[in-house]
Amino acid sequence: MRKLKDASVGIAGAGGLGSNVAMALARAGVGKLVIVDFDEVEESNLNRQYYFRDQVGQMKLDALETNISRANPDVMVIKINQRLEKGAMETPFSEVDVVVEALDSAETKAQFIEEILLKLPGKPIVAASGVAGVGGSERVRLTRSGSLFLVEDPDSKSSDDDVLLAPKVGLLAHWQANTVLGIISEDIVLEG
């Protein structure tokens, strides 16, 4: 689909959500991914993140670029190796069509979403909440408020209080990716 090949998506974070969203979008044929992260692959990440044992110790951005190129070498990957700083979180994403929030801490997630909504008005942002635990797939839902799309399990425990595993993390990540594809293909109509 030409719309996907011409589209650009920004992904804030390359952990459980971000690595899985990136791989799903690459496999679907999105042409350009702008990924921001600053961390290394750790063995404890492998139960939920799209990395492999031989990538432990590599920068997540480098490992993810390798994995994306193996799945779809036509995807342009722009790697931005930095921590998102309060007051300038939107900067790497000013030129993308859709932004994906895939950050770890609740405080950083909230700050990021707020900055994107205020500083890039009208730009769609797809966020996720409630990735911890097992089961509960029937509770996952998509809610929308203007240009904010939230994939959530409202009854999930905090990741501090429950386990993070590939099935639940992947479920929400793929729902995020599917929402991005709906926005790009215009199956989801944006306001304005």
Phi, psi and omega per residue, in radians:
M1 nan 2.186 -3.046
R2 -1.072 -0.683 -3.126
K3 -1.016 -0.676 -3.137
L4 -1.205 -0.768 -3.121
K5 -1.092 -0.586 -3.116
D6 -1.486 -0.121 -3.032
A7 -1.506 2.701 3.028
S8 -2.218 2.396 -3.116
V9 -2.242 2.303 3.047
G10 -1.702 2.377 -3.126
I11 -2.183 2.052 3.122
A12 -1.610 1.744 -3.138
G13 1.913 2.406 -3.127
A14 -2.159 0.604 3.104
G15 -1.598 -2.417 -3.078
G16 -1.031 -0.896 3.115
L17 -1.237 -0.936 -3.003
G18 -1.080 -0.755 -3.122
S19 -1.158 -0.659 3.128
N20 -1.285 -0.675 3.064
V21 -1.079 -0.816 -3.112
A22 -1.029 -0.783 -3.140
M23 -1.145 -0.708 3.130
A24 -1.127 -0.747 3.140
L25 -1.185 -0.668 3.102
A26 -1.108 -0.800 3.132
R27 -1.113 -0.549 3.130
A28 -1.330 -0.306 3.078
G29 1.832 0.277 3.058
V30 -1.114 2.321 -2.965
G31 -1.331 -0.552 -3.046
K32 -2.476 2.270 3.079
L33 -2.114 2.215 3.044
V34 -1.865 1.949 -3.006
I35 -2.051 2.249 -3.136
V36 -1.992 2.162 3.076
D37 -2.851 2.898 -3.099
F38 -2.395 0.097 -2.919
D39 -1.846 2.917 3.074
E40 -1.794 2.707 3.034
V41 -1.220 2.283 3.078
E42 -2.065 2.681 -3.134
E43 -1.011 -0.620 -3.135
S44 -1.189 -0.208 3.109
N45 -1.407 -0.373 -2.900
L46 -1.200 -0.252 3.134
N47 -1.373 -0.067 -3.094
R48 -2.650 -0.213 -3.076
Q49 -1.852 2.658 -3.047
Y50 -1.463 1.150 3.082
Y51 -2.354 2.992 -3.079
F52 -2.196 2.794 -3.056
R53 -0.952 -0.676 -3.111
D54 -1.301 -0.038 3.090
Q55 -1.744 -0.039 3.107
V56 -1.019 2.296 -3.115
G57 1.675 -0.315 3.079
Q58 -1.362 2.737 2.988
M59 -1.129 2.396 -3.126
K60 -0.983 -0.696 -3.127
L61 -1.054 -0.738 -3.131
D62 -1.197 -0.780 3.134
A63 -1.109 -0.731 -3.125
L64 -1.182 -0.685 3.086
E65 -1.042 -0.735 3.100
T66 -1.057 -0.813 -3.109
N67 -1.135 -0.703 3.106
I68 -1.112 -0.785 -3.098
S69 -1.144 -0.503 3.070
R70 -1.245 -0.583 3.139
A71 -1.426 -0.694 -3.110
N72 -2.713 1.648 -3.083
P73 -1.169 -0.164 -3.136
D74 -1.452 -0.136 -3.125
V75 -1.405 2.267 3.029
M76 -1.492 2.164 3.130
V77 -1.933 2.100 3.038
I78 -1.797 1.998 -3.102
K79 -1.726 2.245 3.077
I80 -2.116 1.827 -3.048
N81 -1.549 1.532 3.122
Q82 -2.804 2.772 3.010
R83 -1.508 2.347 3.094
L84 -1.213 2.206 -3.076
E85 -1.816 2.362 3.105
K86 -0.930 2.321 -3.141
G87 1.702 -0.292 3.141
A88 -2.471 0.441 -3.075
M89 -1.150 -0.451 -3.078
E90 -1.390 -0.337 -2.974
T91 -0.884 -0.841 -3.112
P92 -1.179 -0.208 -2.971
F93 -1.962 0.183 -3.040
S94 -1.130 -0.464 -3.052
E95 -1.798 -0.027 -3.102
V96 -1.491 2.837 -3.139
D97 -1.419 -0.651 -3.096
V98 -2.444 2.514 3.099
V99 -1.956 2.401 3.054
V100 -1.963 2.191 3.042
E101 -1.575 2.100 -3.126
A102 -2.441 0.830 -3.056
L103 -1.688 2.872 -3.031
D104 -1.527 -0.990 -2.988
S105 -1.432 2.492 -3.133
A106 -1.039 -0.678 -3.129
E107 -1.141 -0.768 3.134
T108 -1.179 -0.704 3.084
K109 -0.977 -0.887 -3.094
A110 -1.079 -0.767 3.126
Q111 -1.079 -0.776 -3.120
F112 -1.092 -0.863 -3.132
I113 -1.024 -0.786 3.141
E114 -1.044 -0.781 -3.125
E115 -1.165 -0.709 3.110
I116 -1.101 -0.821 -3.112
L117 -1.092 -0.685 -3.116
L118 -1.364 -0.741 -2.988
K119 -1.649 -0.333 3.081
L120 -2.209 1.087 -3.033
P121 -1.023 2.364 3.124
G122 1.519 -0.251 3.114
K123 -1.316 2.190 -3.126
P124 -1.157 2.383 3.056
I125 -2.214 2.282 -3.119
V126 -1.976 1.988 -3.075
A127 -1.977 2.957 3.107
A128 -2.457 2.609 3.119
S129 -2.641 2.434 3.067
G130 1.604 0.806 -3.077
V131 -1.590 -0.114 -3.063
A132 -1.389 2.720 3.025
G133 1.624 -3.100 3.076
V134 -2.190 2.772 -3.098
G135 1.213 -2.968 3.097
G136 1.343 0.256 -3.125
S137 -0.981 -0.571 -3.108
E138 -1.204 -0.243 3.141
R139 -1.533 -0.305 -3.065
V140 -1.171 2.387 -3.092
R141 -2.603 2.866 3.058
L142 -1.955 2.164 3.039
T143 -2.063 2.738 -3.075
R144 -2.394 2.446 3.021
S145 -2.422 1.749 -3.077
G146 1.100 -2.100 -3.125
S147 -1.636 0.103 3.087
L148 -1.703 2.167 3.073
F149 -1.992 2.168 -3.090
L150 -2.079 2.042 2.999
V151 -1.580 2.123 -3.013
E152 -2.578 2.667 2.859
D153 -1.977 1.719 -3.023
P154 -1.154 -0.290 -3.103
D155 -1.805 0.113 3.140
S156 -1.226 2.531 3.017
K157 -1.279 2.888 3.058
S158 -1.128 2.623 3.080
S159 -1.143 -0.294 3.040
D160 -1.289 -0.399 -3.051
D161 -1.900 -0.073 -3.098
D162 -2.557 2.965 -3.058
V163 -1.389 2.594 3.007
L164 -1.908 2.061 -3.110
L165 -2.334 2.757 -3.040
A166 -0.924 -0.764 -3.050
P167 -1.058 -0.856 -3.098
K168 -1.253 -0.768 3.106
V169 -1.061 -0.791 3.132
G170 -1.119 -0.656 3.112
L171 -1.026 -0.880 -3.132
L172 -1.199 -0.673 3.116
A173 -1.088 -0.749 -3.137
H174 -1.239 -0.550 3.061
W175 -1.168 -0.692 3.049
Q176 -1.036 -0.850 -3.124
A177 -1.055 -0.732 3.132
N178 -1.120 -0.645 3.090
T179 -1.150 -0.737 3.076
V180 -1.016 -0.801 3.137
L181 -1.091 -0.650 3.082
G182 -1.114 -0.671 3.103
I183 -1.170 -0.832 -3.114
I184 -1.095 -0.752 -3.092
S185 -1.406 -0.047 3.124
E186 1.185 0.349 2.970
D187 -1.239 -0.472 3.031
I188 -1.826 2.059 -3.075
V189 -1.471 2.228 3.090
L190 -1.508 2.605 3.109
E191 -1.253 2.644 3.084
G192 1.522 nan nan
